[in-house]
Amino acid sequence: MLESQMKQYANKTVLQQFTYHGMRVTNVIGVFYPAGSKTPAAHPLLLLAHWDTRPIADGPYSSELKQGDFRFHDGAWNRTDPIPGANDGASGVAVLLELARMFHKQPPKTGVILLLDDGEDYGDFRANNGAGAGVVLGAHYFATHYQNNPLFGQPAYGVLLDMIGGKNMAVYPETNSMSFAPDVENHIFQIADQLGYSNIFRQDHEQDVEDDHMTINIDGHIPTADLIEPLPQPGSDLPGDYRQWHTLQDNVAHCSTKSLKAVGDVIAEMVYEESGS
C-alpha cells in the first residue's frame, strides 16, 4: 500500500530492502522534484517517519508487561504482543502520505524526499549498554547508503515525525535535535507559533529522545530534528505524554485529527517557503 501510494504521487519511488536476522526490512522512499524541474534536487529536504510497529507491548503502562517477561536474544523476542501502532508510528506516515498528495498537486520550489523507514521499533533499545540492537534499522540503512543513489542528492536538512497524532498532544523541543539541528528545530517552532499552534508546539519544557534522527544526524551527516510527543515516564509531570505508547491501546481511539493537521500544516509551511536548490 505504501509503495502504491508513493508511485501515485512521487516522481520516483525507491525501495531499499535488506535483512536483519532473516527478517526482511523495507524502506519506501518517494522522491519529489522541484516545481518545473525534470530532475531531482541537489539538496532536497528529507521528511521521514517509521512505518513499522513494535512487536511487543512493553510500555510502562502496558498490562501485558505485568503478565510475563520480554527477552531479546539473537535478534528475536521470546514472545510477541504486537501493538496496533496508530500513533507510533502510523501518525507520522499518515501526515507524510497527505503531504505526498499535496506535493503532487502543487509541487514546492524545493525537492523533497519522503522516507517511510522500517525496523525502527523492532529490537531492544537498552541492549549493548544503551547502544541498542535491532532498532532504527531502516533509518540507519538510509543514512549509510543514500549517497549511493544520485536521486537522493545531499539533503539540506531533515525532520522526523514520530508519534504526532495523540489527543491533547504537546510537542516540546528535543535536546538532541537542538544539538545537531538547532536552526531546523527553532524554525519549526517559529512556524508553529506563526500559525497559531503554540498550544501544541510548547517551549516550556524540553525532552531527550533517542530516535531515528540520531543515525540520520550522526551517520548520514544530515541535520535532522525530531517531532515527537513525550514518552510516558511514571512520576513525570510533563503534560501531553502518550500513555498508550508501546501498549495494545495505541489505537485510533487515542488519536486526533487536530494533532495530525497541526503538524502537517507546520511541515507544509516549512517546505513551501523554501526557495530550493
SEGU-603344 format. One record per residue (C-alpha): residue number from 1; y, z, x; residue in three letters. Coordinates in Angstrom, 1 decimal, decimal comma. Each point is the difference from the previous one (the first is absolute). Layout:
BEGIN
ATOM  num       v       w       u  residuo
ATOM  NUM       Y       Z       X      ALA
...
END
This chain:
BEGIN
ATOM  num       v       w       u  residuo
ATOM    1     0,0     0,0     0,0      MET
ATOM    2     2,4     0,9     2,8      LEU
ATOM    3    -0,7    -3,2     1,8      GLU
ATOM    4     0,4    -2,1    -3,1      SER
ATOM    5     3,4     1,7    -0,8      GLN
ATOM    6     1,2    -0,7     3,6      MET
ATOM    7    -1,1    -3,6    -0,2      LYS
ATOM    8     1,9    -0,4    -3,2      GLN
ATOM    9     3,3     1,3     1,5      TYR
ATOM   10     0,1    -0,2     3,8      ALA
ATOM   11     0,6    -3,1     2,1      ASN
ATOM   12    -3,1     1,0     2,1      LYS
ATOM   13    -2,7     2,5    -0,6      THR
ATOM   14    -2,0     1,5     2,8      VAL
ATOM   15    -3,1     2,1     0,0      LEU
ATOM   16    -0,7     2,3     2,9      GLN
ATOM   17    -3,7     1,1     0,0      GLN
ATOM   18    -2,0     2,3     2,3      PHE
ATOM   19    -2,6     2,6    -0,3      THR
ATOM   20    -0,1     3,8     0,6      TYR
ATOM   21    -3,5     1,4     0,4      HIS
ATOM   22    -1,3    -2,9    -2,0      GLY
ATOM   23     2,6     0,3    -2,8      MET
ATOM   24     2,2    -3,0    -0,6      ARG
ATOM   25     3,7     0,6     0,2      VAL
ATOM   26     2,4    -2,6    -1,4      THR
ATOM   27     3,8    -0,3     0,3      ASN
ATOM   28     1,6    -2,4    -2,5      VAL
ATOM   29     3,3    -1,3     1,4      ILE
ATOM   30     2,6    -2,2    -1,7      GLY
ATOM   31     2,6    -1,9     2,1      VAL
ATOM   32     3,2    -0,9    -1,8      PHE
ATOM   33     2,3    -2,5     1,7      TYR
ATOM   34     3,8     0,4    -0,1      PRO
ATOM   35     1,8    -1,8    -2,8      ALA
ATOM   36     0,2    -3,7     0,6      GLY
ATOM   37    -2,3     0,1     3,0      SER
ATOM   38    -3,3    -1,8     0,5      LYS
ATOM   39    -1,0     2,3     2,9      THR
ATOM   40    -0,5     3,7     0,4      PRO
ATOM   41     2,7     2,3     1,3      ALA
ATOM   42     0,2     1,0     3,6      ALA
ATOM   43     0,9     3,5    -1,0      HIS
ATOM   44    -1,2     0,8    -3,5      PRO
ATOM   45     0,0     3,3    -1,8      LEU
ATOM   46    -3,4     1,8    -0,3      LEU
ATOM   47    -0,8     1,8    -3,2      LEU
ATOM   48    -3,4     1,7    -0,2      LEU
ATOM   49    -2,2     2,2    -2,2      ALA
ATOM   50    -3,7     0,9     0,2      HIS
ATOM   51    -2,2    -1,3    -2,8      TRP
ATOM   52    -3,1     2,1     0,7      ASP
ATOM   53    -0,6     3,4    -1,6      THR
ATOM   54    -1,6     3,1     1,5      ARG
ATOM   55    -3,8     0,2    -0,4      PRO
ATOM   56     0,1     3,8    -0,3      ILE
ATOM   57     2,0     2,4    -2,2      ALA
ATOM   58     1,0     2,5     2,7      ASP
ATOM   59     3,6     0,8    -0,9      GLY
ATOM   60     1,1     3,7    -0,1      PRO
ATOM   61     0,0     0,0    -3,8      TYR
ATOM   62    -3,3    -1,9    -0,4      SER
ATOM   63    -2,6     1,7    -2,1      SER
ATOM   64    -2,6    -2,1     1,8      GLU
ATOM   65     0,9     1,7     3,3      LEU
ATOM   66    -1,1     3,4    -1,3      LYS
ATOM   67    -3,5    -1,4    -1,0      GLN
ATOM   68    -1,1    -0,9     3,5      GLY
ATOM   69     0,8    -0,9     3,6      ASP
ATOM   70     1,2    -3,4     1,2      PHE
ATOM   71    -1,1    -1,1     3,5      ARG
ATOM   72     1,0    -3,1     1,8      PHE
ATOM   73    -2,4    -1,1     2,7      HIS
ATOM   74    -0,8    -3,3     1,7      ASP
ATOM   75     2,5    -1,9    -2,1      GLY
ATOM   76    -1,3     1,2    -3,4      ALA
ATOM   77     0,3     2,9    -2,4      TRP
ATOM   78    -2,9     2,1    -1,1      ASN
ATOM   79     1,0    -0,3    -3,6      ARG
ATOM   80     2,5    -1,9    -2,1      THR
ATOM   81     2,3     0,7    -2,9      ASP
ATOM   82     2,3    -3,1     0,1      PRO
ATOM   83     3,5     0,6    -1,5      ILE
ATOM   84     1,5    -2,4    -2,4      PRO
ATOM   85     3,1    -0,4     2,2      GLY
ATOM   86     2,5    -1,0    -2,6      ALA
ATOM   87     2,8     1,5     2,2      ASN
ATOM   88    -1,8     0,0     3,3      ASP
ATOM   89     0,4    -2,9     0,8      GLY
ATOM   90     0,0    -2,3    -3,1      ALA
ATOM   91     3,6     0,9    -0,7      SER
ATOM   92     1,3    -1,6     3,2      GLY
ATOM   93    -2,2    -3,0    -0,5      VAL
ATOM   94     1,3    -0,4    -3,6      ALA
ATOM   95     3,6     0,0     1,3      VAL
ATOM   96    -0,8    -2,5     2,7      LEU
ATOM   97    -1,7    -2,4    -2,4      LEU
ATOM   98     3,0     0,1    -2,3      GLU
ATOM   99     2,3    -0,7     3,0      LEU
ATOM  100    -2,3    -2,9     0,8      ALA
ATOM  101     0,6    -1,4    -3,4      ARG
ATOM  102     3,8     0,5     0,5      MET
ATOM  103     0,0    -1,6     3,4      PHE
ATOM  104    -1,8    -3,0    -1,3      HIS
ATOM  105     2,4    -0,5    -2,9      LYS
ATOM  106     3,1     0,7     2,1      GLN
ATOM  107    -0,7    -0,2     3,8      PRO
ATOM  108     2,1     2,3     2,1      PRO
ATOM  109     2,0    -1,2     3,0      LYS
ATOM  110    -2,3     1,9     2,3      THR
ATOM  111    -3,7    -0,6     0,5      GLY
ATOM  112    -2,4     2,7    -1,2      VAL
ATOM  113    -3,5     1,1     0,8      ILE
ATOM  114    -1,9     1,9    -2,7      LEU
ATOM  115    -2,9     1,9     1,5      LEU
ATOM  116    -2,6     1,5    -2,3      LEU
ATOM  117    -2,1     1,9     2,5      ASP
ATOM  118    -3,4     1,4    -0,4      ASP
ATOM  119    -1,8     3,1     1,5      GLY
ATOM  120     3,0     2,3     0,1      GLU
ATOM  121    -1,7     2,9    -1,8      ASP
ATOM  122    -3,6    -0,3     0,9      TYR
ATOM  123    -0,8     2,4     2,8      GLY
ATOM  124     1,0     3,4     1,3      ASP
ATOM  125     3,6     0,5     1,0      PHE
ATOM  126    -0,8     3,3     1,8      ARG
ATOM  127    -2,7    -1,4     2,3      ALA
ATOM  128     0,4    -0,3     3,7      ASN
ATOM  129     2,6     2,8     0,2      ASN
ATOM  130     2,2    -1,5    -2,6      GLY
ATOM  131    -0,2    -3,6     1,3      ALA
ATOM  132    -2,2    -0,9    -3,0      GLY
ATOM  133    -3,1    -2,2    -0,4      ALA
ATOM  134    -0,5    -2,8    -2,4      GLY
ATOM  135     3,6     0,1    -1,3      VAL
ATOM  136     3,0    -2,4    -0,1      VAL
ATOM  137    -2,6    -2,7     0,9      LEU
ATOM  138     1,7    -3,0    -1,5      GLY
ATOM  139     3,5     0,9     1,1      ALA
ATOM  140    -1,2     0,6     3,5      HIS
ATOM  141    -1,8    -3,4     0,0      TYR
ATOM  142     3,2    -1,7    -1,1      PHE
ATOM  143     2,1     1,9     2,5      ALA
ATOM  144    -2,2    -1,1     2,9      THR
ATOM  145    -0,7    -3,6    -1,2      HIS
ATOM  146     3,1    -1,3    -1,8      TYR
ATOM  147     1,3    -1,7     3,1      GLN
ATOM  148    -3,0    -2,2     0,1      ASN
ATOM  149     1,2    -1,8    -3,1      ASN
ATOM  150     3,3    -2,0     0,2      PRO
ATOM  151     0,4     0,3    -3,8      LEU
ATOM  152     1,0     3,7     0,5      PHE
ATOM  153     2,7    -0,4     2,6      GLY
ATOM  154     1,4     3,2     1,4      GLN
ATOM  155     1,0     2,1    -3,0      PRO
ATOM  156     3,5     1,5     0,2      ALA
ATOM  157    -1,1     3,2    -1,7      TYR
ATOM  158    -2,4     1,3    -2,6      GLY
ATOM  159    -0,2     2,3    -3,0      VAL
ATOM  160    -3,2     1,7    -1,2      LEU
ATOM  161    -0,5     0,8    -3,7      LEU
ATOM  162    -2,6     2,7    -0,5      ASP
ATOM  163    -0,1     2,3    -3,1      MET
ATOM  164     3,2    -1,1    -1,7      ILE
ATOM  165    -1,1     0,1    -3,6      GLY
ATOM  166    -0,4     3,6    -1,1      GLY
ATOM  167     1,8     1,6    -2,9      LYS
ATOM  168     3,1     2,1     1,0      ASN
ATOM  169    -0,3    -1,5     3,5      MET
ATOM  170     2,2     0,9     2,9      ALA
ATOM  171     0,2    -2,0     3,3      VAL
ATOM  172     1,4     1,9     3,0      TYR
ATOM  173     0,9    -1,2     3,5      PRO
ATOM  174    -3,2    -0,1     2,1      GLU
ATOM  175     0,4     1,4     3,5      THR
ATOM  176    -2,1    -2,7     1,8      ASN
ATOM  177     1,9    -2,7    -1,8      SER
ATOM  178     3,2     1,6     1,2      MET
ATOM  179    -1,3     0,1     3,5      SER
ATOM  180    -1,3    -3,6     0,2      PHE
ATOM  181     2,2    -1,8    -2,5      ALA
ATOM  182     3,1     2,1    -0,8      PRO
ATOM  183     2,2    -3,0    -0,9      ASP
ATOM  184    -2,6    -1,2    -2,5      VAL
ATOM  185    -0,6     3,4    -1,5      GLU
ATOM  186     3,7     0,7    -0,4      ASN
ATOM  187     0,8    -3,4    -1,5      HIS
ATOM  188    -2,7     0,5    -2,6      ILE
ATOM  189     1,5     3,3    -1,2      PHE
ATOM  190     3,5    -1,5     0,0      GLN
ATOM  191    -1,2    -2,8    -2,2      ILE
ATOM  192    -1,8     2,4    -2,3      ALA
ATOM  193     3,3     2,0    -0,3      ASP
ATOM  194     2,0    -3,1    -0,8      GLN
ATOM  195    -2,5    -1,0    -2,7      LEU
ATOM  196     0,1     3,5    -1,6      GLY
ATOM  197    -3,4     1,2     1,1      TYR
ATOM  198     1,2     3,0     2,0      SER
ATOM  199    -2,0     2,2    -2,4      ASN
ATOM  200    -3,2    -1,6     1,3      ILE
ATOM  201     1,0    -0,8     3,6      PHE
ATOM  202     1,0     3,5     0,9      ARG
ATOM  203     1,4     1,2     3,3      GLN
ATOM  204    -0,1     3,8    -0,5      ASP
ATOM  205    -3,4     0,3     1,8      HIS
ATOM  206    -2,1    -1,9     2,6      GLU
ATOM  207    -3,7    -0,6     0,3      GLN
ATOM  208    -2,3    -1,0     2,8      ASP
ATOM  209    -2,9    -2,4    -0,8      VAL
ATOM  210    -2,6    -1,7     2,1      GLU
ATOM  211    -0,4    -3,4    -1,7      ASP
ATOM  212    -0,4    -3,7     0,5      ASP
ATOM  213     3,5    -0,3     1,4      HIS
ATOM  214    -1,0     1,9     3,2      MET
ATOM  215    -2,2    -2,8     1,4      THR
ATOM  216     2,4    -2,7    -1,1      ILE
ATOM  217     2,7     1,9     2,0      ASN
ATOM  218    -2,0     1,0     3,0      ILE
ATOM  219    -2,5    -2,8     0,4      ASP
ATOM  220     1,9    -2,8    -1,7      GLY
ATOM  221     3,4     0,8     1,3      HIS
ATOM  222     1,5    -0,7    -3,4      ILE
ATOM  223     2,5     2,7    -1,1      PRO
ATOM  224    -1,4     1,1    -3,4      THR
ATOM  225     0,9     2,7    -2,5      ALA
ATOM  226    -2,3     1,7    -2,5      ASP
ATOM  227     0,9     0,6    -3,6      LEU
ATOM  228    -2,4     2,6    -1,5      ILE
ATOM  229     0,3     2,9    -2,3      GLU
ATOM  230    -1,0     3,4     1,3      PRO
ATOM  231    -3,7     0,8     0,6      LEU
ATOM  232    -1,0     3,2    -1,8      PRO
ATOM  233     0,0     3,1     2,2      GLN
ATOM  234    -1,0     3,2    -1,8      PRO
ATOM  235     2,8     2,5     0,5      GLY
ATOM  236     2,7    -2,6     0,6      SER
ATOM  237     3,0    -0,1    -2,2      ASP
ATOM  238     0,8    -3,7     0,7      LEU
ATOM  239     0,9    -1,6    -3,3      PRO
ATOM  240    -1,7    -3,2    -1,1      GLY
ATOM  241    -3,3     0,5     1,8      ASP
ATOM  242    -2,9    -2,0    -1,5      TYR
ATOM  243    -2,7     2,6    -0,7      ARG
ATOM  244    -2,5    -2,7    -1,1      GLN
ATOM  245    -0,1    -1,3     3,6      TRP
ATOM  246    -3,7    -0,6     1,0      HIS
ATOM  247    -1,3     1,2    -3,3      THR
ATOM  248    -1,8    -1,7    -2,9      LEU
ATOM  249     3,1     0,5    -2,0      GLN
ATOM  250     2,0    -2,5     2,0      ASP
ATOM  251     0,2    -2,4    -3,0      ASN
ATOM  252     2,6    -1,9    -2,0      VAL
ATOM  253     0,7     3,0    -2,2      ALA
ATOM  254     1,7     1,7     2,9      HIS
ATOM  255     2,1    -3,1     1,0      CYS
ATOM  256     3,3    -1,2    -1,2      SER
ATOM  257     1,5    -3,5    -0,4      THR
ATOM  258     3,4     1,5     0,7      LYS
ATOM  259    -1,1     1,1     3,5      SER
ATOM  260    -1,5    -3,4     0,7      LEU
ATOM  261     3,2    -1,7    -1,2      LYS
ATOM  262     2,3     2,2     2,1      ALA
ATOM  263    -1,9    -0,8     3,2      VAL
ATOM  264    -0,3    -3,6    -0,9      GLY
ATOM  265     3,7    -0,3    -0,7      ASP
ATOM  266     0,9     1,6     3,3      VAL
ATOM  267    -2,3    -2,2     2,1      ILE
ATOM  268     1,0    -3,2    -1,9      ALA
ATOM  269     3,7     0,8     0,7      GLU
ATOM  270    -0,8     0,6     3,7      MET
ATOM  271    -1,8    -3,3     0,3      VAL
ATOM  272     2,5    -2,2    -1,9      TYR
ATOM  273     3,0     1,3     1,9      GLU
ATOM  274    -1,6    -1,1     3,3      GLU
ATOM  275     1,5    -3,1     1,5      SER
ATOM  276    -3,2    -1,0     1,7      GLY
ATOM  277    -0,9    -1,2     3,5      SER
END
